[in-house]
Amino acid sequence: MSASARAAAMKTLSESVKGKEAKAPVVVAPTAREKEEAAEVDLSERIAARLAEMRATQAARAAAR
C-alpha cells in the first residue's frame, strides 16, 4: 500500500468515526454473590454502629453513678 493510499484510508476512517456518537459503557448488573457480599458489609457496618452506640450508653451510665 502506498503512502498516499494509506493516508486516504486513514482520512476516510477518521471521518467515519467523527460522525458517530460515543456509546455509554455497558453497565453490568451485580451478580447474586456480589449482592450478598454487599448486604453482608452493610449488615456488619450497622452492627458495628449499634455496638458503638451501646458502649457509649453504657459508659455514660457508668459515669453517672
C-alpha positions in Angstrom: 0.0 0.0 0.0 1.4 3.3 -1.0 1.8 6.2 1.5 -0.9 8.2 -0.3 -3.3 5.3 -0.3 -2.7 4.7 3.4 -3.2 8.4 4.1 -6.5 8.4 2.2 -7.7 5.3 4.1 -6.8 6.9 7.4 -8.7 10.1 6.4 -11.7 8.1 5.5 -11.6 6.1 8.7 -11.2 9.1 10.9 -14.0 10.9 9.2 -16.4 8.0 9.6 -15.5 7.8 13.3 -16.1 11.5 13.9 -19.7 11.3 12.9 -20.6 8.5 15.3 -21.8 9.2 18.8 -19.9 7.6 21.6 -21.8 4.8 23.3 -22.1 4.8 27.1 -20.1 2.0 28.7 -22.1 -1.2 29.3 -23.1 -1.4 33.0 -23.2 -5.0 34.2 -25.7 -5.8 36.9 -24.2 -7.2 40.1 -24.3 -10.9 40.5 -26.1 -12.6 43.3 -22.8 -13.2 45.1 -21.9 -9.5 44.8 -25.3 -8.5 46.1 -24.9 -10.9 49.0 -21.4 -9.6 49.8 -22.7 -6.0 49.7 -25.5 -7.0 52.1 -23.0 -8.6 54.5 -20.9 -5.5 54.5 -23.9 -3.3 55.1 -25.1 -5.5 58.0 -21.6 -5.6 59.5 -21.4 -1.8 59.4 -24.9 -1.4 61.1 -23.9 -3.9 63.8 -20.7 -2.0 64.5 -22.5 1.3 64.7 -25.1 -0.2 67.1 -22.4 -1.7 69.2 -20.6 1.6 69.5 -23.8 3.3 70.4 -24.5 0.7 73.2 -20.9 1.0 74.5 -21.3 4.8 74.7 -24.6 4.5 76.5 -23.0 2.0 79.0 -20.1 4.4 79.5 -22.4 7.3 80.2 -24.4 5.3 82.7 -21.2 4.2 84.5 -20.0 7.8 84.6 -23.3 8.9 86.1 -23.0 6.6 89.1 
